[in-house]
């Protein structure tokens, strides 16, 4: 899955919902023998058991990057677009030649970064997006992999852009707390009552980091005492 922070698209005069796409690592093949559930020869969907770098590269080049170029708000296309990926082994290098070539084609500047190791809270998918679509998906009871795929895809469509906005705001709060504890993960995330602020029209797209924390980080970087 790939998502971005929702924002106003001045060209379309509407809010870009941030949903880049969700894709499948599956294949289809005919059933080899009859059973009580399936007739021989019927085409079934199966998940790929082991994902390698070639499959990941193909997905990024032919699915992710193409979806970004198609859906990204026109007013924001001149700037740098950063894709953050985690550090799983099947992921390609951020300097992969074929990916870089496609990322820079036609005047685009799409770059890949890796999230800090062992830091799932710094990944919007793990921080809240997957939980949000899973909560919608659990309202159904899929019995086959095709039913499950349909439920997940529908959940992505049905998820409100406000839910994705809230996840990105939570990410900003997590980043602030990580800075405050010197780069560690021993922090307690405080709440800012997003729903209340949204009702009152006071919810901001970006949270300003506490100045004291900024000075603390500067002192750590420079080696000076705060």
C-alpha positions in Angstrom: 0.0 0.0 0.0 1.1 3.6 -0.6 -0.6 6.7 0.9 0.2 10.4 1.2 -1.1 13.1 3.5 -4.4 14.4 2.1 -4.3 18.0 0.9 -6.2 20.5 -1.2 -5.8 20.2 -4.9 -6.1 23.7 -6.3 -6.4 22.5 -9.9 -9.3 20.2 -9.2 -10.8 22.5 -6.5 -11.1 19.4 -4.3 -9.3 17.5 -1.6 -6.8 14.9 -2.7 -7.6 12.0 -0.4 -4.0 10.7 -0.2 -4.9 7.2 -1.4 -2.2 6.2 -3.9 -3.2 2.6 -4.1 -3.0 -0.9 -2.6 -1.7 -3.8 -4.7 -1.6 -7.6 -4.6 1.2 -10.1 -4.6 -0.9 -13.0 -6.0 -1.2 -15.2 -9.0 -3.9 -17.3 -10.6 -3.8 -20.9 -11.7 -6.3 -23.7 -12.5 -7.3 -26.2 -9.8 -5.6 -29.5 -10.5 -8.3 -31.9 -9.1 -11.9 -31.9 -8.1 -12.9 -31.4 -4.5 -16.1 -30.6 -2.6 -15.3 -26.9 -2.8 -13.8 -26.6 -6.3 -14.2 -28.2 -9.7 -11.0 -29.2 -11.6 -9.9 -26.5 -14.0 -11.5 -23.5 -12.2 -9.2 -20.6 -11.9 -8.3 -19.7 -8.3 -6.2 -16.9 -6.7 -3.2 -17.7 -4.6 -0.8 -15.5 -2.7 2.9 -15.5 -3.6 4.6 -17.3 -0.7 8.0 -15.7 -1.1 8.4 -12.1 -2.3 11.8 -11.3 -3.9 13.5 -8.1 -5.0 12.5 -8.6 -8.7 8.8 -8.8 -7.8 9.2 -5.8 -5.5 11.0 -3.8 -8.2 8.3 -4.6 -10.7 5.6 -3.6 -8.3 7.3 -0.2 -7.5 8.0 0.6 -11.2 4.8 -0.5 -12.8 2.3 0.1 -10.0 3.5 2.5 -7.2 5.3 5.1 -9.3 2.8 5.1 -12.1 -0.1 5.6 -9.5 1.8 8.5 -8.0 2.3 10.2 -11.3 -1.4 9.7 -12.2 -2.9 10.8 -8.9 -0.5 13.4 -7.4 -2.0 16.9 -7.2 -0.8 19.0 -10.2 0.1 21.9 -8.0 2.6 19.8 -6.0 4.4 18.0 -8.9 7.3 20.4 -9.2 8.6 19.5 -5.7 10.4 16.4 -4.3 8.2 13.5 -3.5 9.7 11.1 -0.9 8.5 7.5 -0.6 9.4 6.0 2.7 9.8 2.2 2.8 10.6 -0.1 5.6 13.7 -2.3 5.8 12.4 -5.7 4.9 14.7 -7.9 2.8 12.7 -8.0 -0.4 12.8 -4.2 -0.7 15.2 -2.8 -3.3 18.0 -0.4 -2.6 17.0 3.2 -2.5 19.6 3.7 -5.3 18.3 0.9 -7.5 19.2 1.9 -11.0 15.9 0.9 -12.7 13.7 2.5 -10.0 15.7 5.7 -9.9 15.4 5.9 -13.7 11.6 5.6 -13.6 11.4 7.9 -10.6 13.1 10.8 -12.4 11.5 10.3 -15.8 9.5 13.1 -17.4 10.7 15.8 -15.0 9.5 14.0 -11.8 11.6 13.9 -8.7 10.5 10.9 -6.7 13.0 9.6 -4.1 13.1 6.6 -1.8 14.1 6.7 1.8 14.1 4.0 4.4 12.5 4.4 7.8 14.7 4.0 10.9 15.2 0.3 11.8 12.8 -1.2 14.4 10.6 1.9 14.3 7.1 0.8 13.2 5.6 4.0 14.7 7.4 6.0 12.1 5.6 4.3 9.3 2.0 5.6 8.6 0.9 2.2 7.4 1.8 0.4 10.6 1.0 3.4 12.8 -2.7 3.5 11.9 -3.6 3.1 8.3 -3.7 -0.7 8.2 -5.7 -0.7 11.5 -8.2 1.6 10.0 -8.9 -0.4 6.9 -8.8 -3.6 8.9 -11.5 -2.3 11.2 -13.7 -1.8 8.1 -12.7 -5.2 6.6 -13.7 -7.0 9.8 -17.3 -5.9 9.3 -17.4 -8.5 6.6 -16.8 -12.3 6.8 -14.7 -13.3 3.7 -14.5 -17.0 3.2 -12.1 -17.1 0.2 -9.0 -15.1 -0.8 -10.9 -13.4 -3.5 -13.6 -12.3 -1.0 -10.8 -11.1 1.3 -9.2 -9.1 -1.5 -12.5 -7.5 -2.4 -13.2 -6.6 1.3 -9.8 -5.0 1.7 -10.0 -3.0 -1.6 -13.5 -1.8 -0.6 -12.3 -0.8 2.8 -9.6 1.3 1.2 -12.2 3.0 -0.9 -14.6 3.5 2.0 -12.0 4.9 4.4 -12.5 8.6 4.9 -9.7 11.0 4.0 -10.0 12.5 7.6 -8.9 9.1 9.0 -5.7 9.2 6.9 -5.1 12.9 7.9 -5.3 11.8 11.5 -2.7 9.1 11.0 -0.3 11.6 9.5 -0.9 14.0 12.4 -0.2 11.2 14.8 3.1 10.5 12.9 4.1 14.1 13.5 3.4 13.8 17.2 5.4 10.5 17.3 8.4 12.2 15.6 8.3 15.0 18.1 8.3 12.6 21.0 11.1 10.6 19.5 13.2 13.8 19.3 12.2 14.7 22.9 13.6 11.3 24.2 16.9 11.6 22.3 16.0 9.2 19.4 14.6 6.4 21.6 11.1 4.8 21.8 10.4 5.3 25.5 7.7 7.9 25.1 4.0 8.3 25.7 2.1 9.8 22.8 -0.2 12.6 24.0 -3.5 13.2 22.3 -4.6 16.5 20.8 -8.4 15.8 20.4 -8.3 15.8 16.6 -12.1 15.3 16.2 -12.9 18.2 18.5 -10.4 20.5 16.7 -11.8 19.4 13.4 -15.4 20.2 14.5 -14.2 23.6 15.6 -12.3 24.2 12.4 -9.0 24.5 14.3 -7.2 21.3 13.2 -4.0 22.1 11.4 -2.4 20.0 8.6 1.0 20.3 10.3 1.9 20.4 13.9 4.7 22.8 14.9 7.4 21.1 16.9 8.0 22.4 20.4 10.9 25.0 20.3 12.5 23.4 23.5 12.7 20.1 21.7 14.2 21.7 18.7 16.9 23.3 20.8 17.5 20.0 22.6 18.1 18.2 19.3 20.4 20.9 18.1 22.5 20.5 21.2 22.7 16.7 20.7 23.7 17.2 17.0 26.4 19.8 17.8 27.6 18.0 20.9 26.9 21.1 23.1 25.0 21.1 26.3 21.4 22.4 26.2 
